[in-house]
Amino acid sequence: MKKLFKKASEPLSHLAAKPLFLLITTLLSSVAFAQQPATAQDSINKLDEVLVQAVRVNTNTPVTFSNITKAELAPRNLGQDIPLLLNYLPSVVTTTDAGNGIGYSSIRVRGADASRINVTLNGIPYNDAESHGTFWVNMGDFASSAENIQLQRGVGTSTNGAGAFGASLNVLTDAFQKKAGGEISNSFGSYNSRKHTVKFSTGLIDNHFEIAGRLSNIESDGYIDRASSSLKSYFLQGTYVGTTTLIKAIAFGGSQQTYQAWNGIDAATMKENRRANSSGYYTDDAGVVHFYKNENDNYWQDQYQLHWNEKWAENWSTNVAAFYTKGRGYYENYRDDADLPAYGIQPLSVNGQDISVADIITQKWLDNDFYGTTFSAVYNKNKLNVIVGGGANKYEGSHFGKAIWSQYSASVRPDDRYYDNSASKTDFNIFAKANYAIGSSLSLFGDMQYRAVHYKADNVTEDNTSVVPADDTFNFFNPKAGLTYTVNDNNSIYFSYARGNKEPRRADYENGSTKPESLNDFELGWRFKKNRSTLSINGYYMRYKDQLVLTGAINDVGSPVYANSGDSYRAGIEADASIYATDFLIIKPNIAISTNKNIDFYNETESGTVNAGDTQIAFSPSVIAGNQLIFVPFKNFQAALLSKYVGEQYMDNLETSGSKLKDYFINDINVSYEFKNISVFKSIVLSGLVNNITDKKYISNGYMYGADPYYYPQATRNFLVGATLKF
């Protein structure tokens, strides 16, 4: 029987008393905001924003959210993935396999991992249909084509694609430009990291047509041994702008090759070499250790979008979009002492000895098509704003494996498949949401969504001797409601309730966790704004039924394993602010204090099922905080001290001592300076980023292999510097 370790809960005041004193005192001091005069904004509301109007919110909607603009992303956009660029938003925790933010990177919000975060690109769903995950590695340098990003925490409003059980993340791609221009960006840094980007825009030709594009190449050796990345990507769009019409045709995508760093390292290896990587490890007949050079993950993805927005009358507009995504790729493994029959290779006799175990090299392939449409209609008049929308899409995927080489068998052919499975998924949703102002102070919000999902797979495993099919239909009704009360010009209060439902993933069928999940999300918040300074405080209670929580284990490709936990909840308080303290100092602190619990968690042991009682949900720290101290001492120069604290967390749901990840507090420095009107260039921007300036040895992620913990160490002090030439 497994021994269960139950730790007494620490008071939240103790957890928060870490190096967060600066952040907390900053929040307290924000009561006396500096009264700076409002200035003209460089950015304007562009026609492009109608593309995401149906799935986005503003301060009149009782939803907790954060916005980040292209200008805010630019100083740190030196090659790291989008999750790392969003690291300083409230309740966000990021991690990366390679350790330095390039390659496989992921984001958690309120303890919910990427498969619980709904991601849309221009309102079109991006999450993988089967795993529900978001693989930013397939879209290298996508931040260079992002106009702005909105992160809604909690269930949020109705959107397209996978259900949001922690957050919704919507990316609006580049707006059209009125004037022709271009830019060349190059950056270099630690671990042989480099990024090269070329962008162009024709500007509006004849005041109606624009063609714009981007090519990018990112390379890095990674902090972890051999955790290299080679990311190539493109973005191309054609735009037609009329008096009442906007039409956009967009194509983007690319390829990635990453040396696998999924295995993590155990505690003993951590003490000897925290950069070690066991992927590709094998020994030859003489006992000599080697690392297979092609232990790589390879994937190609191309996405096509067509958007048509039309303003039919003063109060009416519509948006219709069609999309198609093509994905294909494989990862290759050297398998030491593999069981040959499991890979479709018959045992053979060599020199009179029966051979059924040998070294082989395999490739596991995924080839898929994803296509569909989204649509919305907006009516806005006086006190009423109504949006009716929805979407329909279909996914068709083929999973197959090849044994491309065997140590002893001569029967292996290039096209032989030792497993070959197919899957399909259809997803349809329709929603209607409205804001109605009652008088000048009170606004009511309502939102109803119906979603129907059908998933079918002939086998969700990669073992044809153990067939686990899937054929399920789910019908979900997701109501939402709330109100916003405007106290005065500076203060507003909101309350909302939202219902979310979510179907199981492909891997959940293999693990036997096939129940759909449900969530009731309650949010209560206060927003304060005076001149340019803002403060938001939000409390939430998220009650789950049959939540699929991370078990702490991973499968053979490094993906996390989940299990239904029965009843569970997440509750907490979030606070964030933007304080314009002086003409040259901006302070952006945030803090989230929460409790995340399984209720009567049951653990399967060799002796049967054991009730472990109320336990903390895995990978859900009780304290997350960040701060940005931004100095602008003179025009065109900016320097920022970026701080992040993540409290201790468990890698399983049993609170075992060995599964605990220590808290960490890291700091980065980011500087940028823009030279205006230099020779043939409109400007030259120089940027620099020093990550982890205190050289902290910390761990942001891990998993449990039985009772043994494995870790993903993150990089110590490292840097990136870059130059952007704009013309």
N, C-alpha and C positions, 0 to 999 in steps of 0.2 A: 504494500500500500504506500502511495506517495504521502510524505509528511507535508502537512499544510502549515504554513507560517502566516500568522495573523498579527499585523503590527498595529498598535494603537494609533489612532488618527492623531496627527499633530495639529495643534491649533493653527488656523490660517494666519494669525498674527505672527507666529513664529516663522511660517513659511515665507511670509512676505518681508521678513526682516533681513533679507539677504542684501546684496549690493544694490538694492532697488531704492535706497533712501533718497538718492538724487531724483529718481522718477516720481516718488511719492510726494516729496516736498515741492517738486515742481508743480504737480497737480494742485496741491493745496495753495500754492502761491498764485495760481492762475485766477483766483477769485478777483484779484485786482488787475484785470487786463489793462495793458497799455492802450490808450485811446489814440490809435494811429489813424490818420485820415485815409479813407478808401482811395485807391488809385485805379486808373484805367487798366483793364486786364488785357494782356497780349493776345490771349485766345478768345475766339468768338464761337458762338453756337453755329456749327456748320450743318449744312443740309444732310451730311452723312449720318448724323446722329439719329435720324428717323429709322435707320436700319435696325437699331437696337431698342427703340422706344417701347416695344411690346414686352421686353423682358427686363427692363431697367426701372429703377425707382429714383425719386428725389425726396427732398425733406418734407414734402407734403404726404408722403406715404409712411405708414407706421411700421417700417422695416429698418433693421440695423444694417448699415452699410458703410463702405469706405470707397473713395475714388482716388485713382492715381493717374496722373496725366503723362503725356509723352515728355514734357519738360522736366517732370520729377524723375522719370526713369533715366533720362539721358546721361547725367553725370556718372551713374554706376553701370551703364550699359556697355560693358567692356568684354563681354563674352560669356558671362555666367547666365544660367537658365532663368526663366521667368519666376519660378518659385523663390529663388534667392533674391530677386529684385523686389519681391513682395514680403520679404522677411520681417520688415519693421511695422507691418500692419497689426492691429489688435488680434489677439488669440491665435496668431500664426506661428507654427513651428516648421522649419525646413530641414531637409537632410539631403545628402548626396552620396552615392556609392563610391565615387572616385575621391571624395573628400574635399574637392576644391570648387564645387559648383558648376562643373562642366561635365556633361554626360547624363547619366541617369540621376535625376533629381526629383524630389517630391515635396509636397506641402501637406500639412495637417492644419485644420481650423477647428477650434474647440475640441480637439482630440480626435476629430474625424479625418480619416486618411483620404487619399485622392479618389478612391472609388465611391466615396460618400459626397464628393464635391461636384456639383453639376457645372460643366464647362461648356460655354457656347462661344463661337467665333462669328461675330456679326449676327447673333441670334440663332445660329445654326449649331446643332449639337456636335460636340467633339469627342466626348467620352467613348471609349471602346465599348461596343454593344455587348460583348460577352463578359469581359473582366470589369467593366465600368470604370477602369482606370484612365488616367490622362498621361500620355507619354510625351513630355515636352522635348525629349531627346530627338524625336522625329521632326521637330520644327526648330532646328537650330537658329538662333538669332531672330526669333519671331518678335522679340521686343522692339527690334528696329523697324518693324512694320505695324506697330500698335499705336493708335492715336490716343487711346485711354483705356483703362481697365476699371471695372467695378466689382467689388467683392461684397456680396450680401451674406451676412452670417445668419445661421439658423436655416429654417425652411425657405425663407424669402418669399417672393411672389412666384406665381406660376411661370414656368419656362418650358423650353423644349428639351427633350432628351431625358437622361437618367434622373431619378429623383434626388433632390438635395437633402441630405441628412446631416450636413454640417455647415454647408455653405454653397453659394452659387457664384461662379466666376465668369464674367462676361467680358470679352475682348472686342473692342471696336478697332478695325484695321485702319490704315492711313486714310485721311481725308484727301479729297482732290485739292490740287493747288492751282491758284489762279495764274501764277507766274512760273515760267520755266526755271528749272534749277537742278542741282545735283549735289552729291557729296561722296567723298571717299573717306572711309574710316579704317584705321589700322590700330590694333592694340597688341601688346606683348606683356608677358608676365611670368610668374613662377611656374615651375614644372613644364617649361617649354610651351606655355600656353600662348595662343595667338588667335586673333580674329581679324578678318579682312572683309570689308563690306563696301559695295558700290551701289548707289541709289541714283535715280534720275526721275524727272518729271518734265513733260513737254509744256506744262501749264495749259490753261484752257485755250485751245485752238478755235478761232472764230467764236470765242465766248461760249463754246458748247462742249468741246471734246478734249479729253486729257488721257494720255497714256503715261503710266508710271511703273517703275519696277525696282527690284533689288536682287543682288546676288551676294551670297555670303559664304565664307569658309571659316570654320573654327577647328582648331587642332589643339590638343593638350595631351601630355603624358599622364596627367593625374597625380594627385598626392599619393595614393595607394600604388604599390608596385604594379606596373604593367596595366594600370587602369586607364588606358589611352582612349581618346575620342577623336573621331574625324567626322565632322558634321558639315554637310554641304546643303544649301537651301536656296530657294528662289521665291520671289513674290512679284506678280505681274497683274496690273489692273488697267482696264479701260473704262472710262466714265463718260457718260453723256449727261449734261445738265441743261434742262429747259426751264421755262418759267414755272411750271408746276410739276416737272418730271425729273426724276433722277434714276438713271439706269447704270448699274455697275456689273461688269464681268471681271471676275477675279480668279486667278490660278496661282496656287502656291504649294510648296512641298519641298521635298529633298530626300537626302539619303543620310544614313548614319552607320558608322562602324565603331563599336566600342569593345575593347577587351573586357571580358566579364570580370566584375568585382562583386558578384552577388554573395559569395560565400561568407564574408565577414571573417573575423578571427576570434579564437578562444582567448581566455584570460591569460593562459601561460604564454601564448605567442605574443599577446599584447605587451607583456613585460619585456620580452626580448626585442621585438620589432613591430611597432604599431602600424607600420606601412606594409606589412606582409600580405600576400595574396596567394591563396592556395589554388585558385582557378588554373586549370591546365596542367596541374602537377601529375607526373607519372615517373615510374622507374623502369629502366631497361633491364634486360636479362642479366646484366652485370651488376645490378643494384645501383646504378648511377641515376641521380635525380635530374629530370628534365622538366621544362615547361613548354607545353605545346603552343606554337606561335600563332595558330589560327583559332584559339579559344575565344572567338569573337561573336558578337551579336551584330547582325546585318539586317537593315530594314530600309525599304523605300516606300515613300508615301506621297501621293499627289492629290490635291483637293481643288475642286472647281465649284465656284459659286456664281449664280446670276441673280441680281436683285433689281426689282422694279418698284419704285415708290412713286405714287401719283397723288397729288393734292386735287381732289375733285371739286371742292368748294372751300369756302373760308373755314368751315368747321370739320370737314371730312378729309381723311387721307387713308390710303391703303398701302400695304407693302406685301409683295409676293416674292418668294425666293425659291430657287431650285438648286440642288447641290449633288455632287458625286465625289466620293472619296475612294481611291484605289490604294490598297496597302498590300505589300508582299515582302517577305523576308524570312530569315532563319537565324538560328544560333547554332554554332558548331562546337562539339565537345569531344575531347579525347577521354575515353572511358577505360580506366585501368582495371584489368581482370573482370571484364563484363561477362554476364551469363549469355552466351551466344543465342540459344533458342528464344530468349526474350526479345531479340532484335531480328528475328526471322532468319537466323543463320543456323543451319543444321550442324550438329556435332560431327567431327570427322576424326579419322585415325591418322596419326603422324608417327612414323617409325614404331608402329604397333601400340601406340598410346592413344587412348580415346581423349579427344580435346573437346570440352564443352565450355571452357572459360578461357577468354583471351582478351587482348587489348583491341578495341575498335574505335573508329571515329564516326560520330553520328551528326546528322543535321536534322533539326526539328523546324518544320516550315509552317508558315501561316500565310494564306493567300485569300484576301477578302475584298468585297465590294460593299459600299454603303452609299445609299442614295435616297433622295426624298425631296420634300418641299416643306416650307413654312409659310405662314400667311398671317396677316393681321389687318384690322381696320380700326381707325382711331376717330372718335368723335369728341370734340372739345368745344364747349360753349358755356359762357358765363360760369356757373358754379359746378358744372358737371363735366367730368372727363371719363370716357368709356373706351376700353380697348377690348376687342374680341379677336382672338387669334388661336393658333394651334399649329400642328404639323403632323406629317406622316412620313415614315421612313422604313426602309427595309435593309437588313444586313444579311449577307450571304458569305459564309466563311468556310474555308477548307483547311483542315489540320492534318499534316502528314509528316512522317519521319523517314529518313534514309540512313542506312549504314553505308558510308562511302568508302570505308577501308576496314579490313580485318587482319589481324596479325597472322592468322593461319588459313583462313578460308579463301579459296579461289573462286567461289560462287557468287561473290558480291558484284552486282552490276550497278552502274550509276543511277538508274531510274527505279531500282527496287525500293519498295516502301514496306517498312515493318509495322506501320499503322497508317490508317487513312480514314479520317472521320470528317463529316460535314455538319454544318449547323446553319440555321436561319433564324432570324428574329424580325418581327414586325412591331412597330411602335406607332400608335396614333394617340394624339391628344387634342383637346379643344378646351379653351378657357375663355372666361369673360371676367373682366375686373373693372371696377369703377371707383372714382373718388367723387364725393359729393359734398360741397361746402354748405353747412347750415349756418347762416349768418356769416359774420366776419371772423369767428373764433374757432368754430368746431367743424371738422371735416371727417366724414365717414368713409371707410374703405371696405370694399367687398371683393372677393375673388373666388371663383369656383372653377375647378378643373376636373375633367374626366379624362382618364388615360387607360388605354387598352394595350396590353403587351402579350405577344405570343412568341414563345421560344421553343425551338425544336432542335435536338441534336441526336444523331444515331449512336454516339458514344462520347461522353465527356472525359474519358480517360485516354491515356496513351498506351494502354495495355489491352490488346484485343482478346486476351484470355479472361478479362474481367470487364464485361460490357455494362456500362451504366448509361442508359438512354435518358433523354429528357423530352417532354412534350407537355408544356403547361401554358395555360392562358390566365392572365391576371387582369382584373378590372378594378381600377382604383378611382375613388372619388376624393378629391383633395380640396376641401373648403378652407377659406381664409377670411378673416375679418378684423377690423381694427378701427381706431379713431385717433385723430390728432387734435389736440387742443392748443391753440395759440394764445398764450397768456398775454404777451405784448410783443413789441417789435423785436425783442431780444430772446424771448423764451418760448419754448413749445414743449408739450408733453405728449407722448404717444403710448398706446397699448395695442397689442395685436395677439391674435390666436391663429395658428396655422396647423393644418393636418398634412402629414406626408406619408406616403406609402412607397415601398421599394421592393422590386422583385429580386430573387437570388441571382448570384453570378454563376457562370459556368462551373468554376471550381467548387462552389458551394454544393452543387449536385454531387460531385465526386466525394465531398466530405460528409454527405448525408444531411446537410443543413439546407433544406428546401422550402422552409416556411418564408412567406413574404414578411417584411418588416413594416411596422407602423410607428408613427411619431406624432405626438401632440406637443407643439411648441408655443410657449407663452413668452411674450417680450414686453417689457415696460421700460420706457426710456425718457430722458430729458435732453433737449438740445438747447444750447445757449450760443448766441452769436452777437458779437459787438464789433462793428467795423470789420476788420479782416480776421479777428480772432474768434475761435470756436471752441466749444467744450461739449462733449457728449458723454452721458453716463447711461448705461443700459443694464438691466437685470433680465435674466432669462431662466426658464425652467423647461427642459426638454425631457418628456417622459416617453420611453420607448417600450414597445412590445415586440418580443422576439428579435431584438437588435442583434445583428451579426457583428460580434466584437472580435477584435484581433486576438487570436489565441497565444501569440508570441512565436509560433512556429512559422516556417516558410517551406514552400515546395521546392522542386528541383531546379526551378528557374528563378529562385529568389523572390517569388511573389508570396505575400502573406497569406496565412490560413485563417479562416474565420469559423465561428460557431455561434449558433443562436443562444442568447443568454437569458431568455425569458423576459422578466421585467428589469428595467434599468433606467437610470436618469442621469442627466447632466444639468447642473444648476450653477449659476455664477453671476458675477458683476464685472462689467467691462467699462473702462473709462479711457477716453482719448481726447486730446486737445491739440490745437494749433494756436500757439501764442506768439503774436508779434510784439515781443517785449520792447524792442527799440527799432530804429530804422535799419539796424544792421544785425539784429539777432532774432531768429525764429526758433521756437522750442516746440517740438512735437512729441510729447510723451504719451504712452498708453500702458495700461495694466489690466490684466484679467485674473481674477481670483475665483476659483470654481471648485466644486466637488463633483466627482464623476463615479457613480456607483452601480455595480450589479446588485440586484436584490435577490438574496437566497441563490447564490451561484452554485450550480451543481457540477462537480468534477468527476469524470470517469476515471476510475483506478482499476488495478488488477483485482481488487476485492469487491468491485461494484461501484455504484454511484454514491458519492459523498457530498453532503450539503456543506459548502465552504462558508455559507453565511453571506453577509454583505461585504463585497470586496471592491477595490478600486478597479475601474475599467483600464485595461492595458493601454499604454501610450497616451495617457491623459494627465499631464502635469497640472497640479493645483494652482500654480502661479506661472503666468507668462507676462513678460513686460518688455517694452522697448522704448527707445528715446532717440530723437534726432535733434542735435544742437547744430543749427545752421547759421554760419556767420557770413554776412555779405558786407565786408568793410568798405568796399568801393565797387563801382559799376563793373559788371562783367566778370567778377571774381566771386567764387563761393567755396567755402570750406565747411565740412560737416563732420561731427563726431557722432557715430552711430553705435548705439548700445543695445544689447539683447540679453535678457535673462530668461532661462527656462528652468523651472523647478524640477525636482526629482520625479521620476515616473517609473512604473513597473512595465516589464515586457511580457507579463502574463497576467491572468485574472485571479491569481491565487495569492498575490502579494508575497511570494517567496523571496527570501533575502537575496538569493543569487540573481533574481531577475530585475533588481533595481538599477536604474540608470541614475547616476549622480546629476545634480543640478549643475548648470554652467552659466557663466557670465562672460560675454565676449564683447569686444569693441573694435570698430572699424573706423578708418579715417578716409574721407573722400574729398578731393579738391578738383576744381575745374576753373579754367580761365579762357575767355573768348576774346581773340584779337579781331577787331572789326575792320573791314575794308582794307585788306592786305593784298596789294598787287592785283592779280586777276581774281582773287577770292573775295566772296562776300564776308567770310569770316574764317578763322582757324580756331578750333576749340581743342585745348589740351586738358586731359583728365587723368587723374591718378586715384587709385584705390589701394589702401593697405588693409587687408583683412586680418582680424585677430591680432591686433597690435601688441597685446600682452603675451603673445606666444603661448596661449592656453592649450593644454592637451585635454581635449574634451571629446565626448561621444554623444552623438545626437540620435542614434538609432541602433537597433540590434534585434536579436531574436533568441528563442530558446530551442536548443536541440536536445530534447528530453529534459534532463535536469541541468544541462550545461548551457551557460550563456555565451552567445557570440555577438561581436560588436562591429560597428562601422565607425572607426575613428575618423575625425575630421581634421583638416589641415591646420598646422600651426601657422605662425606668421607667414603671410604670402602677399604678393602684390600684383597689380595690373596697371599699366599705363597706356594711354592712347592719344591719338590725334585725329581730328575730323576736319577735313577741308571741304568747305561749302562754297559752291559757285552757282 
